[in-house]
Amino acid sequence: MLLKELYHSESGRMRVAGLMSGSGSNLRKIIEHGRRAPYEVVVIFSDNPASNAEKIGNDYSIPVVVRDISSFYNERGKPRKDLSIRAEFDEGTVDALKPFNVNVVAYAGYMSIATNQLINAFLGINVHPADLSIMSGSKRKYTGDHAVRDAILAGEKQLRASTHIIESQVDYGRILMISAPLVVNLPKGVDFNNKDQVNLISDDHQNRLKEIGDGVIFPRTLEHLADGRYSQDEQGSLYFDNKPIPQGMRLEA
């Protein structure tokens, strides 16, 4: 059986582009971890001029590229949800990143859906605040923006985060790593019909999951990727240290 590394470590230190739209908290962890890992963030890209991209770039002396996706859509008289012109935006993003000789793109809080123009140009890695191995029939159970809330409402006793490869279907990329669990801790007398209370509980759990989940497995996934420890066979099935990981590499407490 022939295995091919997702990134060939002998190619040199892995060059990462960090994509972000907001605070960039995950990107900071990635950058800092890269100081002692075989990868480095060589450019920061943001689709939102109001994001913290410029500040993070200044803090770490990393070049920043900003392309305002809202202005892009406004100039064309289209709503942001219209994906028919998103490929054009992504083509511009690919062109903007090419001079930095990027190997991997880390989607660190990037809020725009990527089209094949961007997906096919670079290996993309994302982190999602849910255990993507949990299924409901043939579908992943906890995808989308409200994965933490949905898991809590479904009665899950633990929450996990997952890193996965960016592929055409959102939150359906092949899983690389699943974090150690965060125990769901509900206040006494919680009223699940109270949306405000549910949102507060969900936000609290998501923030704590970000610390022990996202912030741990995203940098670690990039480190293992840079070390050449992730590979795939001819069918695209993933391996870690040459062992199959059909549901990703799972961490325990």
C-alpha positions as CSV (number, residue, x, y, z in Angstrom):
1,M,0.0,0.0,0.0
2,L,1.4,3.3,-1.1
3,L,1.1,6.2,1.4
4,K,1.7,9.8,0.6
5,E,2.5,12.4,3.2
6,L,0.0,15.4,3.3
7,Y,3.1,17.5,3.7
8,H,6.6,16.2,3.0
9,S,8.7,17.2,5.9
10,E,12.0,17.2,3.9
11,S,10.6,20.1,1.9
12,G,11.7,22.4,4.7
13,R,9.9,24.3,7.4
14,M,6.2,24.3,6.6
15,R,4.9,27.7,5.6
16,V,1.4,28.6,6.9
17,A,-1.0,31.3,5.9
18,G,-3.4,32.2,8.7
19,L,-6.9,33.1,7.5
20,M,-9.1,35.1,9.9
21,S,-12.1,37.3,10.1
22,G,-12.4,38.4,13.8
23,S,-10.4,38.3,17.0
24,G,-7.7,35.9,15.8
25,S,-7.4,34.1,19.2
26,N,-6.7,30.7,17.6
27,L,-4.3,32.3,15.2
28,R,-2.2,33.7,18.1
29,K,-1.9,30.2,19.6
30,I,-0.9,28.9,16.2
31,I,1.8,31.6,15.8
32,E,3.2,31.1,19.3
33,H,3.3,27.3,19.0
34,G,5.1,27.7,15.7
35,R,8.1,29.3,17.5
36,R,8.9,25.8,18.9
37,A,7.5,23.7,16.0
38,P,8.6,23.0,12.5
39,Y,6.2,25.4,10.9
40,E,5.8,29.2,10.7
41,V,3.0,31.6,9.9
42,V,4.4,33.6,7.0
43,V,1.3,35.7,6.2
44,I,-2.0,36.7,7.7
45,F,-5.0,37.1,5.5
46,S,-8.3,38.7,6.5
47,D,-11.6,39.3,4.7
48,N,-12.6,41.9,7.3
49,P,-10.7,45.2,7.7
50,A,-12.2,45.5,11.2
51,S,-10.6,42.3,12.4
52,N,-7.5,42.1,14.5
53,A,-5.3,41.0,11.6
54,E,-3.3,44.2,11.5
55,K,-2.7,44.2,15.2
56,I,-1.6,40.5,15.3
57,G,0.6,41.1,12.3
58,N,2.3,44.0,14.1
59,D,2.6,42.1,17.3
60,Y,4.5,39.2,15.6
61,S,6.1,41.0,12.6
62,I,4.1,39.0,10.1
63,P,2.9,40.6,6.8
64,V,-0.9,41.1,6.5
65,V,-3.2,41.0,3.5
66,V,-6.7,42.4,3.8
67,R,-9.4,42.0,1.1
68,D,-12.8,43.4,2.2
69,I,-15.3,40.8,1.2
70,S,-18.3,43.1,2.1
71,S,-17.0,45.7,-0.2
72,F,-16.4,43.1,-2.9
73,Y,-20.1,42.1,-2.7
74,N,-21.4,45.7,-2.4
75,E,-19.5,46.7,-5.6
76,R,-21.2,43.9,-7.5
77,G,-24.7,44.6,-6.0
78,K,-24.9,41.0,-4.5
79,P,-25.8,39.8,-1.1
80,R,-23.0,38.1,0.9
81,K,-24.8,34.7,0.9
82,D,-24.7,34.6,-2.9
83,L,-21.9,32.1,-3.6
84,S,-22.1,32.5,-7.4
85,I,-19.3,35.2,-7.3
86,R,-17.4,33.8,-4.3
87,A,-15.0,31.9,-6.6
88,E,-14.0,35.3,-8.1
89,F,-13.1,36.6,-4.6
90,D,-11.2,33.4,-3.8
91,E,-9.2,33.6,-7.0
92,G,-8.0,37.0,-5.8
93,T,-7.1,35.6,-2.4
94,V,-5.1,32.8,-4.1
95,D,-3.2,35.4,-6.2
96,A,-2.6,37.5,-3.0
97,L,-1.1,34.5,-1.2
98,K,1.1,33.1,-4.0
99,P,4.0,35.4,-3.4
100,F,4.4,33.9,0.1
101,N,5.1,30.4,-1.1
102,V,2.4,29.0,1.2
103,N,2.2,25.2,1.9
104,V,-0.8,25.1,4.2
105,V,-3.7,27.5,5.0
106,A,-5.0,27.5,8.6
107,Y,-8.6,28.7,8.7
108,A,-8.3,30.3,12.1
109,G,-11.8,31.9,12.6
110,Y,-12.3,32.6,8.9
111,M,-16.0,33.2,8.4
112,S,-16.3,33.0,4.7
113,I,-17.2,29.7,2.9
114,A,-14.3,28.7,0.7
115,T,-14.8,27.7,-2.9
116,N,-12.8,25.1,-4.9
117,Q,-10.6,27.9,-6.2
118,L,-9.1,28.3,-2.7
119,I,-9.6,24.7,-1.6
120,N,-7.7,23.3,-4.5
121,A,-4.9,25.9,-4.3
122,F,-3.7,25.0,-0.8
123,L,-4.1,22.3,1.7
124,G,-6.5,23.9,4.2
125,I,-6.9,23.0,7.9
126,N,-9.8,24.1,10.1
127,V,-10.9,23.5,13.7
128,H,-14.6,23.0,14.5
129,P,-16.1,23.1,18.1
130,A,-17.6,19.6,18.0
131,D,-16.8,16.0,17.7
132,L,-17.3,15.5,14.0
133,S,-17.2,11.7,14.3
134,I,-20.7,11.7,15.9
135,M,-23.2,10.8,13.2
136,S,-26.9,11.1,12.8
137,G,-27.7,8.6,10.1
138,S,-25.5,9.4,7.2
139,K,-24.8,13.0,8.3
140,R,-22.5,14.5,10.8
141,K,-24.6,15.5,13.8
142,Y,-22.9,18.7,15.0
143,T,-22.0,21.0,12.1
144,G,-22.6,24.7,11.5
145,D,-22.3,27.8,13.6
146,H,-24.3,26.4,16.6
147,A,-22.6,23.1,17.1
148,V,-21.9,23.6,20.8
149,R,-25.5,24.7,21.5
150,D,-26.9,21.8,19.5
151,A,-24.8,19.3,21.3
152,I,-25.8,20.6,24.7
153,L,-29.5,20.6,23.8
154,A,-29.1,17.1,22.5
155,G,-28.0,16.0,25.9
156,E,-24.3,15.3,25.2
157,K,-22.3,14.9,28.4
158,Q,-19.0,15.9,26.8
159,L,-17.9,18.3,24.2
160,R,-14.9,18.0,21.9
161,A,-13.3,20.0,19.1
162,S,-12.1,18.5,15.8
163,T,-9.5,19.6,13.2
164,H,-10.2,18.6,9.7
165,I,-9.2,19.2,6.1
166,I,-11.1,21.9,4.3
167,E,-13.1,20.2,1.5
168,S,-16.0,21.3,-0.6
169,Q,-18.8,20.4,1.9
170,V,-18.6,22.7,4.9
171,D,-17.6,20.8,8.1
172,Y,-17.4,17.5,6.2
173,G,-13.6,17.4,5.6
174,R,-11.6,14.3,6.6
175,I,-10.9,14.5,10.4
176,L,-7.3,14.9,11.6
177,M,-7.6,15.2,15.3
178,I,-10.3,15.2,18.0
179,S,-9.6,17.0,21.3
180,A,-9.8,15.7,24.9
181,P,-13.3,16.2,26.3
182,L,-14.9,19.1,28.1
183,V,-17.5,17.9,30.6
184,V,-20.9,19.6,30.1
185,N,-21.7,21.4,33.4
186,L,-25.3,22.7,33.5
187,P,-26.6,24.9,36.3
188,K,-29.4,23.6,38.5
189,G,-32.9,24.3,37.2
190,V,-31.7,25.2,33.7
191,D,-34.7,26.1,31.5
192,F,-33.9,24.9,27.9
193,N,-36.9,26.9,26.7
194,N,-35.2,30.1,27.8
195,K,-33.1,31.1,24.7
196,D,-31.1,33.7,26.6
197,Q,-30.1,31.2,29.3
198,V,-29.2,28.5,26.7
199,N,-27.1,31.0,24.8
200,L,-25.2,32.0,27.9
201,I,-24.5,28.4,28.7
202,S,-23.5,27.6,25.2
203,D,-21.1,30.6,25.0
204,D,-19.5,29.7,28.3
205,H,-18.9,26.1,27.2
206,Q,-17.6,27.2,23.8
207,N,-15.1,29.6,25.4
208,R,-13.8,26.9,27.7
209,L,-13.7,24.4,24.8
210,K,-11.7,26.9,22.8
211,E,-9.0,26.8,25.5
212,I,-8.7,23.0,26.1
213,G,-9.9,22.0,22.6
214,D,-9.3,24.3,19.7
215,G,-6.3,26.0,21.2
216,V,-4.6,22.6,21.8
217,I,-5.4,20.5,18.7
218,F,-5.1,23.2,16.0
219,P,-1.4,24.0,16.7
220,R,-0.6,20.3,17.4
221,T,-2.2,19.2,14.1
222,L,-0.1,21.7,12.2
223,E,3.0,20.5,14.1
224,H,2.3,16.8,13.2
225,L,1.5,17.8,9.6
226,A,4.8,19.7,9.4
227,D,6.6,16.6,10.8
228,G,5.2,14.5,8.0
229,R,3.2,12.3,10.4
230,Y,-0.1,12.6,8.5
231,S,-0.4,10.7,5.2
232,Q,-3.1,9.3,2.9
233,D,-3.5,6.3,0.7
234,E,-4.6,6.3,-3.0
235,Q,-8.3,6.4,-1.9
236,G,-7.7,9.5,0.3
237,S,-8.0,7.6,3.6
238,L,-5.9,9.3,6.4
239,Y,-3.1,7.8,8.4
240,F,-1.1,9.0,11.4
241,D,2.4,7.4,11.8
242,N,1.3,5.0,9.1
243,K,-1.7,3.8,11.1
244,P,-5.2,4.3,9.8
245,I,-7.3,7.1,11.5
246,P,-10.8,6.8,9.9
247,Q,-12.2,9.1,12.5
248,G,-9.1,11.2,13.2
249,M,-6.6,10.9,16.0
250,R,-8.5,11.0,19.3
251,L,-7.0,12.6,22.5
252,E,-8.2,11.8,26.0
253,A,-7.9,13.7,29.2
